[in-house]
Amino acid sequence: MFARLQPYGLLIGRVMLGVVFIAHGWQKFADGIDHSVQSFESLGIPAPALSAYFTATAELVGGVLLIVGALMPLTGLVLAGIMLGAMYFVHLDGGFYSRNGGFEYVLTLAALSVAIGFSGGGAWALDKLWLNKKDEAAEPAPAESAV
């Protein structure tokens, strides 16, 4: 029974994680990307303008890709990389717990990004549809019996 429900659990996780990333990417643009650039610069993040634009765009586009289930492994790795960068540059000194500015939240997002990215995406993932068609095209035609 649980095996039949797994694709739907992954769908829920994929969509919710996508919503979180879209919200964070959208916030960076909505608050004014210049504000994000200044924040990145004050935090000592290298190439703050490039980093801010890349981060905001990757969060926004990556969130959409998660929701539709496209390019899952790549999307998961990119989003995890961004979260690990946030952990290193922003949250590491705050300890573990996010209530103290720690890395608990961004580490969780990084781990979920990798886990869901390499899960196949679950139900209604575009990758699954594309990969299934690719697998079907690669399968040899069944041999006819000599009756």
Secondary structure per residue as TSV (DSSP state, phi and psi in degrees):
chain	resnum	aa	ss	phi	psi
A	1	M	-	360.0	-43.5
A	2	F	H	-66.1	-33.5
A	3	A	H	-62.9	-34.5
A	4	R	H	-71.4	-27.3
A	5	L	H	-88.0	-18.3
A	6	Q	H	-53.4	-45.9
A	7	P	H	-58.7	-31.8
A	8	Y	H	-78.1	-32.9
A	9	G	H	-63.7	-42.4
A	10	L	H	-65.1	-38.2
A	11	L	H	-59.7	-46.6
A	12	I	H	-62.6	-46.1
A	13	G	H	-62.7	-41.7
A	14	R	H	-62.8	-45.9
A	15	V	H	-67.2	-45.0
A	16	M	H	-65.0	-42.1
A	17	L	H	-63.5	-39.9
A	18	G	H	-60.8	-42.3
A	19	V	H	-62.1	-42.2
A	20	V	H	-61.4	-46.1
A	21	F	H	-67.4	-39.4
A	22	I	H	-60.3	-44.1
A	23	A	H	-59.7	-43.3
A	24	H	H	-70.3	-40.0
A	25	G	H	-66.0	-44.3
A	26	W	H	-61.6	-40.8
A	27	Q	H	-60.1	-40.2
A	28	K	H	-63.5	-38.4
A	29	F	H	-76.5	-41.8
A	30	A	H	-66.1	-36.6
A	31	D	T	-74.8	-7.8
A	32	G	-	97.9	116.2
A	33	I	H	-61.2	-26.3
A	34	D	H	-62.4	-33.7
A	35	H	H	-65.0	-41.5
A	36	S	H	-65.2	-40.8
A	37	V	H	-60.0	-45.8
A	38	Q	H	-62.5	-41.1
A	39	S	H	-63.2	-44.5
A	40	F	H	-62.3	-40.6
A	41	E	H	-64.6	-43.9
A	42	S	H	-66.6	-24.3
A	43	L	T	-86.8	-4.4
A	44	G	T	79.3	21.7
A	45	I	-	-75.5	129.5
A	46	P	S	-61.0	147.8
A	47	A	S	43.6	64.9
A	48	P	H	-57.9	-38.7
A	49	A	H	-66.7	-49.7
A	50	L	H	-61.4	-44.4
A	51	S	H	-62.5	-41.5
A	52	A	H	-66.6	-46.9
A	53	Y	H	-62.9	-44.0
A	54	F	H	-62.4	-46.0
A	55	T	H	-63.0	-49.3
A	56	A	H	-61.8	-43.8
A	57	T	H	-67.4	-44.4
A	58	A	H	-64.1	-39.1
A	59	E	H	-65.8	-43.9
A	60	L	H	-67.8	-54.4
A	61	V	H	-67.9	-41.3
A	62	G	H	-60.7	-39.0
A	63	G	H	-62.5	-42.2
A	64	V	H	-64.5	-43.8
A	65	L	H	-62.3	-37.4
A	66	L	H	-62.6	-46.2
A	67	I	H	-60.0	-43.3
A	68	V	H	-85.6	-10.6
A	69	G	T	76.2	39.4
A	70	A	-	-113.0	142.3
A	71	L	S	53.0	42.7
A	72	M	H	-55.4	-52.6
A	73	P	H	-61.6	-44.1
A	74	L	H	-63.6	-45.7
A	75	T	H	-60.1	-45.2
A	76	G	H	-60.5	-42.6
A	77	L	H	-67.9	-42.2
A	78	V	H	-63.0	-47.4
A	79	L	H	-65.9	-38.0
A	80	A	H	-64.3	-40.9
A	81	G	H	-60.7	-41.2
A	82	I	H	-63.9	-43.1
A	83	M	H	-67.4	-37.0
A	84	L	H	-68.7	-34.0
A	85	G	H	-63.8	-42.9
A	86	A	H	-62.9	-38.3
A	87	M	I	-61.9	-46.9
A	88	Y	I	-68.2	-48.6
A	89	F	I	-83.1	-25.2
A	90	V	I	-117.9	-45.2
A	91	H	I	-104.6	-11.5
A	92	L	G	-62.0	-41.0
A	93	D	G	-68.9	-16.4
A	94	G	G	-84.3	1.3
A	95	G	-	80.7	-162.1
A	96	F	S	-79.2	-49.2
A	97	Y	-	-74.4	133.7
A	98	S	G	-67.4	-26.0
A	99	R	G	-63.4	-20.8
A	100	N	G	-102.8	15.8
A	101	G	T	81.5	14.5
A	102	G	-	-78.9	-172.7
A	103	F	S	-97.9	6.8
A	104	E	H	-52.7	-49.6
A	105	Y	H	-67.8	-48.7
A	106	V	H	-69.6	-31.8
A	107	L	H	-66.9	-40.1
A	108	T	H	-63.3	-44.1
A	109	L	H	-63.0	-38.9
A	110	A	H	-64.0	-47.1
A	111	A	H	-63.9	-42.8
A	112	L	H	-65.0	-37.0
A	113	S	H	-61.5	-44.1
A	114	V	H	-68.8	-46.1
A	115	A	H	-60.8	-48.7
A	116	I	H	-72.9	-35.8
A	117	G	H	-59.8	-34.6
A	118	F	T	-102.2	12.9
A	119	S	T	-87.7	-15.2
A	120	G	T	95.6	-11.4
A	121	G	-	89.7	-16.4
A	122	G	-	79.7	-157.1
A	123	A	T	-64.0	142.5
A	124	W	T	60.3	26.6
A	125	A	-	-83.3	131.5
A	126	L	H	-60.6	-37.5
A	127	D	H	-56.9	-41.3
A	128	K	H	-64.4	-41.5
A	129	L	H	-65.0	-45.0
A	130	W	H	-66.5	-45.1
A	131	L	H	-66.1	-37.7
A	132	N	H	-63.2	-41.5
A	133	K	H	-66.6	-38.9
A	134	K	H	-65.0	-43.3
A	135	D	H	-63.8	-40.2
A	136	E	H	-64.2	-39.0
A	137	A	H	-68.5	-30.1
A	138	A	H	-81.0	-20.2
A	139	E	S	-72.0	134.5
A	140	P	-	-70.6	151.7
A	141	A	-	-66.0	144.4
A	142	P	-	-63.3	140.7
A	143	A	-	-71.7	139.1
A	144	E	-	-84.3	140.8
A	145	S	-	-81.0	148.9
A	146	A	-	-90.3	79.6
A	147	V	-	-96.8	360.0
